[in-house]
Amino acid sequence: MMTKIQKILKEREKSVYWLTMEIKFNKTNGRLAVLGRLPATVHMRAKIAEVLEVPIEEIFDSEGLALRE
C-alpha cells in the first residue's frame, strides 16, 4: 500500500528522488519518510507539504509518519 505522498507524486509524474532534491534533505531520510518507514521531523514535514502544496495533516500523522491510502 502506498503513502498519500507517493500517490501525489505518481499523479504529478514526479519521483521520490525529485522530492528529496526539492526539500534539500538527506536523500535516505527523505525517502524513508516518504515511504512511511521513518518519522519525518517537523521541519521536513513542513517542507514536503510546502513543495507538494498540501496541508501537513493530509499527508502525515501526529507522530510524523506518512499516512497511507
Buried (B, 14 or more C-beta within 10 A) or exposed (E): EBBBBBBBBEEEEBEBEEBBEBBEBEEEBBBBBBBBEBBBEEEBBBBBBEBBEBEBEEBBEEEBBBBBE
